[in-house]
Amino acid sequence: MKTRDEVYARLTQILEEDFEIDSGDISLDANLYQDLDLDSIDAVDLVVKLREITGKKISPDAFKAVRTVEDVVEEVYKLVHSD
């Protein structure tokens, strides 16, 4: 996952397959909690999935501020490109 578009595509796939969210509901500005109906347990599951695909530990603090799909894409992108 080298680009934000690749991160977004993978995240969309996870949200559709693992969280059974309709692809039509997923957009960069969709709010994870209000628009996609994720709860705190779903958020933890999402972090675990993202850790599996990135191979990097994701700080819970980094995800506390995340509210939208775009926020997730940005955090994962930064993580993938950090040393």
C-alpha positions in Angstrom: 0.0 0.0 0.0 2.1 2.8 -1.3 -0.6 5.4 -2.0 -3.5 6.9 -0.2 -5.8 5.4 -2.9 -4.4 1.9 -2.2 -5.0 2.4 1.5 -8.5 3.6 0.8 -9.3 0.6 -1.4 -8.0 -1.8 1.2 -9.9 -0.1 4.0 -13.1 -0.1 1.9 -12.6 -3.9 1.3 -12.2 -4.5 5.0 -15.3 -2.4 5.9 -17.4 -4.3 3.3 -16.2 -7.8 4.0 -15.5 -7.7 7.8 -18.1 -5.2 9.0 -20.8 -5.8 6.3 -21.0 -2.1 5.4 -22.6 -1.3 2.0 -20.0 0.1 -0.4 -22.4 2.9 -1.2 -22.1 4.2 2.4 -18.3 4.3 2.3 -16.7 7.6 1.3 -13.7 9.6 2.5 -15.9 11.9 4.5 -18.1 9.2 6.0 -18.0 9.3 9.8 -17.1 5.8 11.2 -19.5 6.1 14.1 -22.4 8.1 12.8 -22.5 7.2 9.1 -21.1 3.6 9.2 -22.5 2.6 12.7 -19.2 1.3 14.0 -18.9 1.1 17.8 -15.8 1.0 20.0 -15.5 -2.8 19.7 -15.6 -2.4 15.9 -13.0 0.3 16.1 -10.7 -2.1 18.0 -11.3 -4.9 15.4 -10.5 -2.4 12.7 -7.2 -1.5 14.3 -6.3 -5.2 14.6 -7.1 -5.7 10.9 -5.0 -2.7 9.9 -2.1 -4.0 12.0 -2.3 -7.3 10.1 -2.1 -5.7 6.7 0.5 -3.1 7.6 2.6 -5.3 9.8 3.0 -2.3 12.1 1.7 -1.6 15.6 -0.9 1.0 15.6 -1.0 3.4 18.5 -4.4 3.6 20.2 -3.7 7.3 20.7 -3.3 7.8 17.0 -6.8 6.3 16.5 -8.5 8.3 19.3 -8.8 11.3 17.0 -9.9 9.4 14.0 -13.5 10.1 13.1 -13.8 9.7 9.3 -12.7 7.2 6.7 -10.2 9.8 5.4 -8.7 10.1 9.0 -8.1 6.3 8.9 -6.5 6.5 5.5 -4.2 9.3 6.6 -3.1 7.5 9.8 -2.5 4.2 8.0 -0.6 6.0 5.2 1.6 7.8 7.7 2.2 4.5 9.5 3.2 2.6 6.4 5.6 5.4 5.4 7.2 5.8 8.9 10.4 4.0 9.8 
